[in-house]
Each structure stands twice: as C-alpha cells, then as structure tokens.
Amino acid sequence: MNSPPTQKTQEPFEGEELSIGEALDWLRKSYKTILAVTGIFLILGILKLHLTAPSYLVTYSLAPAVGEASGLSSILRNSGLSALGSGGGQASTASINLDIYKNNLTSNYTAEKLFTQHPDLVRKIYRGQWDEREKQWVNPRGGVPSVMNIFRTIVGIPVRRWHPPNSVLLSQYLKSAISVEESRLNNLIGLTMQARDPELASEILLTVSKIADDSVKDMTLARTSDNIAYIQKKLKDTAVEEYRQVLVEAMVQEVKLRMMAKATVPMTINPLEPPFWANHPNEPKGFRTMFLAVFLGLVVGFLYALFRTYRLTVLASEKSVSTK
C-alpha cells in the first residue's frame, strides 16, 4: 500500500522576498511592540537624567611664559666660548620648563606635595572616606562588600580592596580628572576638570598648578646656584678681558633667573583668569540622552518584534506539521 506523499514544510522567510506592502503590513502589526520597547528606553533615559548628579566643566586658562629660562649656556655658545668648560650645564628654555610644568601637574611628585602640604584639600577630595569625629580614614562601605565585588569574586576577577587614600591613589585621581588642552592658534593652555563640585575642582586646579610651577622654580634655583658657582670659578681662572665680559653677562642673566624663581608670581605660566564654569551643568546632556534612548529603543524594539514574529511563525509551522 502506497503511503501518502509527505509535504515539505518551508522554513519561515525561506525563499521568500518581502514586498514593500508586506513590510508595511508587518510594521503596522508590530508598531505597538516597537513603541512599547521604545517607551521603556525613554523611561530609562528619564531615570538616568534624574538619578545622575549634575557636573560642571571647570576650565583654568593659562598663557605660557615667554623667554629663555637659562642664560649661561646660550651666552657662552653664542659667544663661541663654550670651550671654557662644560660645568655650566645644558641650555634650558622656557618651553622645556613648560613641558616640566605640564608633566608635573598630575605626577607622583605633585600628588605627594598635595597630600602632605594640603591635607584639608585632600579630605575634601575624599570626603566620603574621612571621619571628622575620629580624625581618620574609614571604609565608606563599612567593610560590607558591594554587589559588583561579590560578582567579581564569583567569576574569579580580582577585587580591589579598600585602602586609605595616599599619594599614589591621589596621583591616579589627578591623572583621570585633569586634562591639559593646548591651542595651537593662540598658544594658550587650558586645564579642565569635570566635577560635581566646581568650587572644589577650581581649588584643585589652582593648587596643582602652583605646585607644578613651584617645582620648576626649585629646579631653576638649583640650576642657577650651580651656574653662578661655575661662573665665579671661571672668573677667577680667566684673565682675558673679553672672556671675563661674557662671563659677567652670563652671571647677570643667572641672577635675573634666580630672582624670578624666588618671586611669588608664577614663573612658567601666566594665569589669564581664575578657573571658571558655566551656570548650568553640562552633564548629563538631556537632548543627547533622550535621543540615544529613542534610537536604542527603536532599534531594540524592531529587533525584538522581528524575533517575536519569526518565533511565532516557527511555532505556527511546527503546529501545522504536527496536525497533519
């Protein structure tokens, strides 16, 4: 007895070309699902705007100092008298000092100075970890592990244990928080910080800038002291009047530099104005957040509706085959 011929079932969408009319019809049937998912993302976007603490962009505008930062080597070299000796050191210009200043803004040196010389500012930075009554650092969580740390422990990811703030952690914070922006058009420098407390950020920028500038002053004082001692020694050993005149000129330049390094005004940079910020926070950005929420909602909603349609089609096809 011949068995009835079996009908081959066609997989959903297999070998089919979707026409524009069918696509529009599918969208008409699925638009509620897409809009529902988009609405969920809109609610998440609104929650993010309300739960995210506003923050401000604080900017400290500076102009680099202009001029030579050391006169000895350049004077001797320009006069053809560098053969007098190499003890005077290498030429050091204002641009080199500026590079040292920028590198020291977030260096371990600056963090150490900030931690030891400005403890009140450090306590403001880590205000959540300082117990004013006990006068000591405390774990803000009280030793209770966070959900993220529990998850990391389960999956085997190393957990960073709490440690009282120190200069190393402070240096890491400065590197992540402070940005140095340079303008090639007007040769200006901008130190910026994105912070919830703009007044605290302003104090941090002023303090680290002074520490970095003072580090250049200390290096200049040490260098000019060596150069002046070198010139004085050469003046004793030099009888040629022309050579002595050049050395005296170099001595004058080094004394000027020494006076600049001892002055109370900045040596490496010239502040154009105090740190400033806008009256309204620039983070979170409402338009960008809501646009991203709508865009992601539409994309995820479309993909979910497509998957849901495909799944329903598969189930219907399997049910049709089982009834035959």
VOBA-1610 file (N, C-alpha, C; in pm, whole numbers, padded with zeros to 5 digits, always signed):
BEGIN
Met+00086-00119+00000Met+00000+00000+00000Met+00089+00123+00000Asn+00063+00213-00091Asn+00146+00333-00103Asn+00109+00434+00005Ser+00213+00485+00068Ser+00190+00589+00170Ser+00165+00722+00104Pro+00082+00808+00166Pro+00054+00939+00105Pro+00180+01022+00096Pro+00194+01097-00006Pro+00314+01180-00021Pro+00322+01285+00091Thr+00447+01300+00144Thr+00468+01399+00251Thr+00495+01535+00190Gln+00437+01635+00254Gln+00455+01772+00205Gln+00573+01837+00278Lys+00663+01887+00204Lys+00781+01953+00262Lys+00743+02090+00314Thr+00770+02107+00443Thr+00738+02238+00503Thr+00849+02337+00474Gln+00807+02457+00452Gln+00904+02563+00419Gln+00935+02644+00544Glu+01063+02663+00570Glu+01104+02742+00685Glu+01054+02886+00669Pro+01025+02951+00780Pro+00978+03088+00772Pro+01078+03176+00697Phe+01028+03257+00609Phe+01105+03353+00531Phe+01202+03287+00434Glu+01201+03152+00426Glu+01296+03086+00338Glu+01247+03098+00194Gly+01331+03147+00110Gly+01299+03158-00032Gly+01193+03263-00061Glu+01160+03349+00036Glu+01059+03449+00014Glu+01123+03587+00004Glu+01069+03666-00081Glu+01111+03805-00092Glu+01000+03891-00037Leu+01034+03973+00061Leu+00935+04055+00128Leu+00909+04179+00045Ser+00785+04198+00004Ser+00749+04315-00074Ser+00731+04435+00018Ile+00725+04553-00041Ile+00707+04674+00038Ile+00574+04671+00111Gly+00472+04623+00043Gly+00341+04615+00107Gly+00340+04521+00225Glu+00408+04405+00211Glu+00415+04311+00323Glu+00496+04369+00438Ala+00601+04444+00406Ala+00683+04506+00510Ala+00602+04610+00587Leu+00525+04690+00514Leu+00440+04790+00580Leu+00333+04723+00665Asp+00281+04614+00613Asp+00179+04541+00689Asp+00239+04484+00817Trp+00361+04433+00807Trp+00428+04380+00926Trp+00454+04491+01028Leu+00497+04610+00978Leu+00520+04722+01069Leu+00391+04766+01136Arg+00279+04764+01060Arg+00150+04803+01117Arg+00111+04710+01230Lys+00140+04582+01213Lys+00105+04484+01317Lys+00202+04488+01435Ser+00327+04534+01410Ser+00431+04526+01515Ser+00461+04661+01579Tyr+00394+04769+01535Tyr+00434+04901+01583Tyr+00410+04917+01733Lys+00308+04847+01786Lys+00283+04858+01929Lys+00398+04800+02010Thr+00450+04688+01962Thr+00565+04627+02031Thr+00686+04719+02025Ile+00710+04775+01908Ile+00825+04865+01892Ile+00810+04988+01981Leu+00690+05046+01982Leu+00667+05165+02065Leu+00677+05131+02213Ala+00633+05011+02252Ala+00641+04972+02393Ala+00786+04963+02439Val+00871+04901+02356Val+01013+04891+02391Val+01077+05030+02393Thr+01041+05112+02295Thr+01094+05249+02292Thr+01053+05326+02417Gly+00928+05306+02460Gly+00881+05371+02583Gly+00962+05329+02704Ile+00998+05201+02709Ile+01080+05154+02821Ile+01216+05224+02821Phe+01276+05237+02705Phe+01405+05305+02696Phe+01392+05453+02730Leu+01279+05515+02693Leu+01257+05655+02729Leu+01249+05671+02881Ile+01180+05579+02946Ile+01171+05584+03091Ile+01310+05567+03155Leu+01390+05475+03098Leu+01527+05456+03148Leu+01610+05583+03128Gly+01592+05650+03013Gly+01664+05774+02987Gly+01625+05884+03085Ile+01493+05895+03114Ile+01447+05995+03211Ile+01501+05964+03350Leu+01501+05837+03387Leu+01557+05798+03517Leu+01705+05832+03526Lys+01778+05810+03417Lys+01921+05843+03416Lys+01942+05993+03437Leu+01859+06075+03371Leu+01873+06220+03386Leu+01844+06264+03529His+01749+06200+03594His+01711+06241+03729His+01804+06182+03835Leu+01859+06065+03808Leu+01943+06000+03909Leu+02090+06038+03898Thr+02133+06083+03780Thr+02273+06122+03760Thr+02296+06261+03818Ala+02393+06271+03906Ala+02424+06400+03967Ala+02482+06494+03862Pro+02436+06619+03857Pro+02489+06713+03758Pro+02635+06746+03785Ser+02710+06766+03678Ser+02851+06801+03691Ser+02884+06917+03598Tyr+02991+06987+03631Tyr+03030+07109+03559Tyr+03170+07092+03501Leu+03193+07156+03389Leu+03327+07159+03328Leu+03397+07285+03375Val+03502+07267+03456Val+03579+07379+03510Val+03705+07397+03427Thr+03731+07520+03384Thr+03845+07548+03296Thr+03933+07656+03358Tyr+04063+07632+03355Tyr+04164+07727+03404Tyr+04252+07764+03286Ser+04239+07887+03237Ser+04310+07932+03116Ser+04444+07994+03154Leu+04549+07951+03084Leu+04685+07996+03114Leu+04757+08033+02985Ala+04853+08123+02998Ala+04942+08157+02887Ala+05084+08124+02930Pro+05160+08053+02848Pro+05296+08017+02887Pro+05386+08140+02892Ala+05479+08138+02985Ala+05577+08246+02995Ala+05668+08244+02873Val+05714+08361+02833Val+05796+08373+02713Val+05936+08415+02754Gly+06036+08354+02690Gly+06174+08394+02715Gly+06262+08277+02746Glu+06390+08302+02752Glu+06487+08199+02786Glu+06481+08168+02933Ala+06490+08045+02968Ala+06488+08005+03108Ala+06628+07991+03166Ser+06732+07999+03083Ser+06869+07994+03134Ser+06959+08067+03037Gly+07049+08148+03090Gly+07129+08229+03001Gly+07271+08183+02984Leu+07324+08103+03075Leu+07466+08071+03075Leu+07509+07999+02949Ser+07451+07884+02920Ser+07496+07803+02807Ser+07476+07875+02675Ser+07359+07943+02663Ser+07333+08012+02536Ser+07430+08127+02515Ile+07461+08200+02621Ile+07555+08312+02607Ile+07694+08263+02571Leu+07739+08157+02639Leu+07871+08103+02609Leu+07876+08047+02467Arg+07769+07980+02425Arg+07766+07921+02292Arg+07763+08030+02185Asn+07680+08133+02205Asn+07671+08241+02106Asn+07799+08322+02098Ser+07874+08323+02206Ser+07999+08398+02206Ser+08117+08313+02162Gly+08091+08186+02135Gly+08198+08097+02094Gly+08290+08058+02207Leu+08241+08068+02331Leu+08327+08042+02447Leu+08286+07916+02522Ser+08212+07828+02455Ser+08169+07707+02523Ser+08287+07619+02562Ala+08402+07644+02503Ala+08520+07564+02536Ala+08573+07595+02675Leu+08514+07698+02740Leu+08559+07730+02875Leu+08529+07616+02972Gly+08436+07531+02936Gly+08406+07418+03023Gly+08263+07374+03004Ser+08235+07255+03048Ser+08100+07201+03035Ser+08027+07198+03168Gly+08086+07256+03273Gly+08022+07251+03404Gly+07900+07338+03414Gly+07877+07427+03314Gly+07764+07519+03321Gly+07633+07452+03294Gly+07632+07330+03248Gly+07505+07261+03226Gly+07450+07288+03088Gln+07338+07229+03057Gln+07276+07239+02927Gln+07182+07357+02924Ala+07158+07407+02803Ala+07065+07517+02786Ala+06924+07470+02820Ser+06850+07555+02893Ser+06715+07520+02934Ser+06623+07635+02901Thr+06533+07618+02806Thr+06446+07724+02761Thr+06313+07721+02834Ala+06233+07826+02811Ala+06101+07834+02872Ala+06011+07720+02825Ser+06030+07675+02701Ser+05948+07565+02650Ser+05977+07436+02724Ile+06104+07415+02761Ile+06139+07295+02838Ile+06077+07303+02977Asn+06085+07422+03037Asn+06022+07440+03168Asn+05871+07418+03161Leu+05812+07461+03050Leu+05668+07442+03034Leu+05633+07293+03025Asp+05717+07217+02956Asp+05694+07072+02948Asp+05706+07008+03086Ile+05803+07054+03163Ile+05818+07002+03300Ile+05695+07036+03383Tyr+05646+07158+03367Tyr+05526+07202+03439Tyr+05407+07113+03405Lys+05385+07088+03276Lys+05270+07007+03234Lys+05283+06863+03282Asn+05404+06809+03277Asn+05424+06671+03324Asn+05403+06659+03475Asn+05437+06766+03548Asn+05428+06761+03694Asn+05287+06787+03746Leu+05196+06830+03660Leu+05061+06862+03706Leu+04994+06743+03773Thr+05013+06625+03717Thr+04949+06505+03772Thr+05051+06400+03813Ser+05172+06441+03838Ser+05279+06345+03869Ser+05271+06300+04015Asn+05347+06197+04046Asn+05357+06149+04184Asn+05415+06257+04275Tyr+05505+06339+04219Tyr+05565+06448+04296Tyr+05457+06546+04343Thr+05371+06587+04249Thr+05264+06682+04285Thr+05165+06618+04381Ala+05131+06491+04356Ala+05039+06422+04446Ala+05096+06413+04587Glu+05226+06386+04600Glu+05290+06378+04731Glu+05286+06514+04801Lys+05317+06620+04726Lys+05312+06755+04784Lys+05170+06791+04826Leu+05074+06758+04740Leu+04935+06787+04771Leu+04889+06711+04895Phe+04930+06587+04904Phe+04886+06502+05016Phe+04947+06549+05148Thr+05071+06593+05146Thr+05140+06629+05270Thr+05122+06776+05308Gln+05111+06864+05208Gln+05105+07008+05237Gln+04963+07064+05235His+04869+06992+05180His+04731+07040+05172His+04633+06932+05219Pro+04643+06890+05344Pro+04558+06781+05393Pro+04409+06816+05391Asp+04376+06944+05413Asp+04234+06982+05412Asp+04173+06963+05274Leu+04250+06994+05170Leu+04200+06975+05034Leu+04186+06826+05002Val+04280+06746+05048Val+04271+06601+05026Val+04147+06544+05093Arg+04114+06593+05210Arg+03994+06545+05280Arg+03868+06584+05207Lys+03871+06698+05139Lys+03755+06737+05058Lys+03741+06644+04937Ile+03855+06606+04878Ile+03850+06517+04762Ile+03794+06382+04801Tyr+03837+06332+04917Tyr+03791+06201+04966Tyr+03698+06220+05086Arg+03606+06312+05073Arg+03521+06348+05187Arg+03438+06229+05237Gly+03404+06137+05149Gly+03325+06022+05190Gly+03404+05919+05267Gln+03537+05936+05274Gln+03621+05839+05344Gln+03689+05898+05467Trp+03651+06020+05502Trp+03715+06084+05618Trp+03613+06100+05730Asp+03649+06049+05848Asp+03566+06061+05967Asp+03617+06178+06049Glu+03541+06288+06046Glu+03584+06410+06115Glu+03588+06390+06265Arg+03498+06310+06319Arg+03495+06288+06464Arg+03616+06208+06510Glu+03646+06100+06437Glu+03759+06014+06476Glu+03892+06062+06419Lys+03886+06160+06327Lys+04007+06214+06264Lys+04090+06104+06197Gln+04022+06020+06119Gln+04093+05913+06049Gln+04013+05871+05926Trp+04084+05799+05837Trp+04019+05747+05716Trp+03940+05622+05751Val+03822+05610+05690Val+03736+05495+05715Val+03683+05441+05583Asn+03653+05312+05582Asn+03592+05249+05465Asn+03449+05300+05451Pro+03416+05365+05339Pro+03281+05422+05325Pro+03171+05318+05328Arg+03203+05192+05296Arg+03103+05086+05299Arg+03102+05012+05431Gly+03189+05050+05521Gly+03193+04984+05650Gly+03238+04840+05642Gly+03311+04804+05539Gly+03360+04668+05524Gly+03263+04575+05454Val+03140+04623+05423Val+03043+04539+05354Val+03076+04535+05206Pro+03097+04419+05145Pro+03133+04412+05003Pro+03017+04457+04914Ser+03051+04526+04806Ser+02949+04571+04713Ser+02902+04455+04626Val+02790+04478+04556Val+02736+04375+04468Val+02836+04343+04356Met+02902+04447+04305Met+03000+04425+04198Met+03117+04342+04247Asn+03164+04369+04370Asn+03275+04290+04424Asn+03235+04145+04448Ile+03109+04123+04491Ile+03061+03986+04509Ile+03059+03913+04374Phe+03013+03984+04270Phe+03010+03924+04137Phe+03151+03892+04088Arg+03245+03984+04110Arg+03383+03960+04068Arg+03442+03841+04141Thr+03411+03827+04269Thr+03462+03714+04345Thr+03408+03582+04290Ile+03278+03581+04252Ile+03217+03460+04200Ile+03280+03418+04068Val+03304+03514+03979Val+03358+03481+03846Val+03510+03474+03845Gly+03572+03503+03960Gly+03717+03490+03968Gly+03796+03612+03927Ile+03731+03729+03918Ile+03801+03852+03884Ile+03860+03912+04011Pro+03987+03955+04008Pro+04048+04013+04129Pro+03968+04134+04177Val+03948+04142+04308Val+03872+04250+04369Val+03968+04350+04431Arg+03946+04478+04398Arg+04030+04582+04457Arg+03982+04611+04599Arg+04068+04584+04693Arg+04034+04607+04833Arg+04046+04755+04866Trp+03964+04798+04961Trp+03970+04938+05002Trp+04101+04968+05072His+04156+05084+05041His+04281+05127+05104His+04269+05274+05137Pro+04316+05317+05252Pro+04309+05459+05284Pro+04378+05543+05177Pro+04325+05659+05144Pro+04387+05744+05041Pro+04533+05772+05072Asn+04615+05770+04967Asn+04756+05804+04978Asn+04798+05877+04851Ser+04926+05911+04843Ser+04974+05989+04729Ser+04963+05913+04598Val+04976+05780+04601Val+04964+05701+04479Val+04822+05706+04425Leu+04723+05684+04513Leu+04583+05693+04472Leu+04548+05835+04429Leu+04606+05932+04496Leu+04579+06072+04461Leu+04635+06105+04324Ser+04754+06051+04292Ser+04812+06073+04160Ser+04725+06010+04051Gln+04672+05891+04077Gln+04582+05827+03982Gln+04455+05911+03962Tyr+04405+05967+04070Tyr+04286+06053+04061Tyr+04316+06176+03977Leu+04429+06242+03999Leu+04464+06362+03924Leu+04479+06331+03775Lys+04541+06218+03744Lys+04560+06180+03603Lys+04426+06156+03534Ser+04330+06100+03605Ser+04200+06072+03544Ser+04109+06194+03542Ala+04131+06289+03633Ala+04038+06402+03646Ala+04081+06526+03570Ile+04212+06549+03556Ile+04261+06673+03497Ile+04306+06648+03353Ser+04260+06735+03264Ser+04301+06729+03124Ser+04374+06858+03089Val+04479+06845+03008Val+04557+06960+02963Val+04531+06978+02814Glu+04471+07091+02779Glu+04438+07119+02640Glu+04520+07238+02592Glu+04584+07221+02478Glu+04668+07327+02422Glu+04609+07375+02290Ser+04609+07506+02271Ser+04561+07566+02147Ser+04680+07610+02063Arg+04688+07557+01942Arg+04799+07594+01853Arg+04778+07731+01790Leu+04654+07778+01792Leu+04625+07907+01728Leu+04676+08023+01813Asn+04646+08022+01942Asn+04688+08133+02028Asn+04789+08092+02134Asn+04837+07967+02129Asn+04942+07919+02218Asn+04899+07924+02365Leu+04769+07905+02390Leu+04719+07906+02527Leu+04703+07764+02578Ile+04698+07752+02709Ile+04682+07622+02776Ile+04556+07627+02861Gly+04479+07520+02856Gly+04360+07511+02939Gly+04363+07386+03025Leu+04353+07403+03156Leu+04341+07290+03248Leu+04192+07272+03277Thr+04140+07153+03253Thr+03997+07131+03268Thr+03970+07014+03362Met+03857+07023+03432Met+03810+06916+03519Met+03658+06907+03509Gln+03607+06785+03496Gln+03463+06761+03500Gln+03430+06718+03643Ala+03352+06799+03715Ala+03331+06772+03857Ala+03191+06812+03900Arg+03142+06740+04001Arg+03012+06774+04058Arg+03021+06899+04145Asp+03137+06921+04205Asp+03160+07038+04290Asp+03258+07130+04218Pro+03209+07231+04145Pro+03301+07316+04068Pro+03396+07397+04154Glu+03354+07435+04273Glu+03443+07511+04361Glu+03560+07425+04407Leu+03533+07299+04436Leu+03641+07208+04474Leu+03735+07186+04356Ala+03680+07167+04237Ala+03764+07149+04118Ala+03850+07272+04093Ser+03793+07391+04114Ser+03870+07514+04097Ser+03986+07519+04195Glu+03962+07480+04320Glu+04069+07478+04420Glu+04177+07377+04384Ile+04136+07262+04331Ile+04234+07161+04292Ile+04322+07213+04179Leu+04261+07274+04076Leu+04338+07324+03962Leu+04437+07432+04005Leu+04393+07523+04091Leu+04483+07629+04139Leu+04599+07571+04219Thr+04570+07471+04301Thr+04673+07414+04388Thr+04776+07334+04309Val+04730+07244+04221Val+04826+07163+04146Val+04906+07249+04049Ser+04845+07355+03997Ser+04919+07445+03909Ser+05032+07514+03985Lys+05004+07558+04106Lys+05108+07623+04186Lys+05218+07524+04225Ile+05180+07402+04261Ile+05281+07302+04297Ile+05370+07272+04177Ala+05310+07257+04059Ala+05390+07229+03939Ala+05481+07345+03905Asp+05432+07467+03919Asp+05515+07584+03892Asp+05627+07597+03995Asp+05595+07570+04121Asp+05699+07575+04225Asp+05808+07471+04201Ser+05770+07356+04142Ser+05872+07255+04113Ser+05972+07307+04009Val+05921+07383+03912Val+06011+07444+03813Val+06098+07550+03880Lys+06040+07626+03972Lys+06119+07726+04044Lys+06231+07660+04125Asp+06200+07550+04192Asp+06303+07481+04271Asp+06415+07431+04181Met+06380+07377+04063Met+06483+07332+03970Met+06566+07448+03919Thr+06499+07562+03895Thr+06571+07681+03846Thr+06666+07734+03953Leu+06621+07736+04078Leu+06709+07782+04186Leu+06833+07693+04198Ala+06812+07562+04190Ala+06927+07471+04199Ala+07021+07489+04081Arg+06962+07506+03960Arg+07045+07519+03840Arg+07121+07651+03841Thr+07053+07761+03877Thr+07122+07890+03877Thr+07229+07896+03984Ser+07206+07830+04096Ser+07309+07827+04200Ser+07435+07758+04149Asp+07417+07646+04078Asp+07532+07576+04020Asp+07599+07662+03913Asn+07517+07728+03831Asn+07573+07810+03723Asn+07650+07930+03778Ile+07595+07993+03881Ile+07664+08108+03940Ile+07796+08064+04002Ala+07796+07950+04071Ala+07921+07899+04128Ala+08021+07867+04017Tyr+07973+07813+03907Tyr+08060+07782+03794Tyr+08121+07909+03735Ile+08036+08014+03719Ile+08086+08139+03661Ile+08189+08204+03752Gln+08162+08205+03881Gln+08257+08264+03976Gln+08392+08193+03971Lys+08388+08061+03958Lys+08514+07986+03949Lys+08588+08022+03821Lys+08514+08034+03707Lys+08578+08067+03581Lys+08633+08209+03580Leu+08565+08300+03651Leu+08615+08438+03657Leu+08751+08444+03728Lys+08770+08357+03826Lys+08899+08353+03896Lys+09009+08298+03807Asp+08973+08209+03715Asp+09073+08142+03633Asp+09092+08208+03497Thr+09010+08310+03466Thr+09015+08371+03333Thr+09072+08511+03342Ala+09177+08535+03263Ala+09242+08667+03264Ala+09207+08749+03141Val+09161+08684+03034Val+09129+08756+02911Val+09003+08841+02934Glu+09015+08970+02905Glu+08906+09063+02934Glu+08779+09028+02856Glu+08793+08985+02732Glu+08676+08952+02651Glu+08599+08836+02712Tyr+08674+08735+02758Tyr+08609+08620+02822Tyr+08541+08661+02952Arg+08607+08746+03028Arg+08551+08791+03155Arg+08421+08869+03134Gln+08416+08949+03027Gln+08296+09026+02999Gln+08177+08935+02967Val+08204+08829+02892Val+08098+08732+02860Val+08051+08662+02986Leu+08143+08625+03071Leu+08107+08556+03195Leu+08024+08646+03287Val+08061+08776+03292Val+07985+08870+03374Val+07843+08884+03319Glu+07830+08888+03186Glu+07697+08896+03125Glu+07614+08772+03159Ala+07678+08655+03154Ala+07608+08532+03190Ala+07569+08533+03337Met+07656+08589+03423Met+07626+08600+03565Met+07501+08684+03587Val+07490+08795+03514Val+07373+08883+03527Val+07245+08807+03490Gln+07250+08728+03382Gln+07132+08651+03339Gln+07091+08548+03444Glu+07191+08483+03503Glu+07160+08382+03604Glu+07101+08444+03730Val+07151+08563+03767Val+07097+08632+03884Val+06952+08673+03858Lys+06923+08717+03734Lys+06785+08752+03699Lys+06693+08630+03712Leu+06741+08518+03661Leu+06661+08395+03671Leu+06640+08356+03817Arg+06742+08372+03895Arg+06732+08338+04037Arg+06628+08425+04106Met+06625+08554+04070Met+06526+08645+04127Met+06385+08607+04082Met+06369+08565+03955Met+06238+08522+03906Met+06191+08398+03981Ala+06284+08307+04008Ala+06247+08184+04078Ala+06209+08210+04223Lys+06262+08317+04281Lys+06231+08349+04420Lys+06106+08435+04433Ala+06057+08488+04321Ala+05939+08575+04325Ala+05814+08494+04360Thr+05712+08563+04407Thr+05588+08496+04445Thr+05495+08473+04326Val+05519+08542+04217Val+05434+08525+04098Val+05476+08399+04024Pro+05385+08337+03945Pro+05421+08217+03869Pro+05536+08244+03773Met+05618+08144+03752Met+05735+08159+03664Met+05713+08096+03528Thr+05640+07985+03524Thr+05625+07909+03400Thr+05505+07953+03318Ile+05397+07991+03388Ile+05273+08026+03319Ile+05219+08158+03373Asn+05133+08222+03294Asn+05065+08343+03336Asn+04914+08318+03335Pro+04850+08309+03451Pro+04706+08287+03453Pro+04631+08403+03388Leu+04541+08370+03296Leu+04463+08473+03228Leu+04343+08516+03312Glu+04284+08422+03384Glu+04169+08449+03470Glu+04154+08332+03565Pro+04079+08351+03675Pro+04057+08240+03767Pro+03978+08128+03698Pro+03983+08007+03753Pro+03903+07898+03694Pro+03755+07937+03688Phe+03690+07900+03578Phe+03551+07938+03558Phe+03471+07818+03510Trp+03339+07828+03525Trp+03246+07724+03479Trp+03112+07789+03449Ala+03032+07722+03369Ala+02902+07774+03331Ala+02804+07767+03449Asn+02699+07848+03440Asn+02598+07849+03547Asn+02517+07720+03550His+02505+07656+03434His+02428+07533+03425His+02522+07415+03401Pro+02493+07300+03460Pro+02580+07182+03439Pro+02577+07137+03294Asn+02690+07085+03248Asn+02697+07034+03110Asn+02682+06883+03103Glu+02671+06818+03218Glu+02645+06675+03225Glu+02542+06648+03334Pro+02446+06559+03313Pro+02423+06486+03187Pro+02354+06574+03083Lys+02377+06543+02956Lys+02317+06619+02847Lys+02179+06561+02817Gly+02075+06642+02839Gly+01939+06594+02824Gly+01904+06551+02682Phe+01936+06636+02584Phe+01899+06604+02446Phe+01971+06479+02398Arg+02100+06470+02426Arg+02178+06354+02381Arg+02127+06226+02446Thr+02096+06235+02576Thr+02047+06116+02647Thr+01914+06069+02592Met+01820+06163+02569Met+01688+06124+02520Met+01694+06076+02374Phe+01779+06140+02293Phe+01794+06095+02155Phe+01849+05953+02150Leu+01950+05927+02234Leu+02009+05793+02239Leu+01907+05691+02289Ala+01822+05732+02386Ala+01720+05641+02439Ala+01619+05605+02330Val+01575+05706+02252Val+01479+05680+02145Val+01541+05592+02037Phe+01664+05624+02000Phe+01731+05548+01894Phe+01748+05402+01936Leu+01801+05379+02056Leu+01820+05242+02102Leu+01686+05171+02120Gly+01584+05245+02166Gly+01453+05184+02183Gly+01395+05138+02050Leu+01409+05220+01946Leu+01358+05181+01815Leu+01434+05061+01759Val+01567+05062+01774Val+01648+04951+01721Val+01615+04822+01795Val+01617+04827+01928Val+01590+04706+02007Val+01445+04662+01986Gly+01352+04758+01980Gly+01211+04723+01956Gly+01190+04657+01822Phe+01258+04708+01719Phe+01247+04649+01585Phe+01302+04506+01585Leu+01419+04488+01648Leu+01479+04354+01651Leu+01393+04258+01733Tyr+01337+04307+01844Tyr+01252+04220+01926Tyr+01125+04182+01851Ala+01065+04279+01782Ala+00944+04249+01705Ala+00974+04150+01592Leu+01090+04167+01529Leu+01129+04076+01422Leu+01150+03935+01477Phe+01218+03925+01590Phe+01240+03794+01652Phe+01108+03732+01698Arg+01021+03815+01753Arg+00891+03765+01800Arg+00807+03712+01683Thr+00807+03784+01572Thr+00733+03739+01455Thr+00790+03608+01402Tyr+00921+03603+01393Tyr+00987+03481+01345Tyr+00955+03363+01436Arg+00958+03387+01570Arg+00931+03279+01664Arg+00787+03230+01653Leu+00693+03324+01640Leu+00553+03285+01624Leu+00531+03208+01495Thr+00602+03247+01390Thr+00590+03178+01262Thr+00642+03036+01273Val+00754+03019+01343Val+00810+02886+01362Val+00714+02798+01441Leu+00657+02851+01549Leu+00564+02775+01631Leu+00440+02735+01550Ala+00391+02830+01468Ala+00273+02800+01386Ala+00304+02692+01284Ser+00426+02698+01227Ser+00464+02599+01127Ser+00477+02462+01190Glu+00537+02456+01312Glu+00551+02327+01381Glu+00414+02270+01419Lys+00323+02357+01460Lys+00190+02311+01494Lys+00114+02258+01375Ser+00132+02326+01260Ser+00065+02283+01137Ser+00117+02146+01094Val+00247+02121+01106Val+00305+01994+01068Val+00258+01882+01159Ser+00245+01912+01289Ser+00205+01808+01385Ser+00060+01766+01369Thr-00025+01853+01314Thr-00168+01819+01297Thr-00194+01742+01170Lys-00098+01738+01079Lys-00120+01669+00950Lys-00084+01522+00963
//
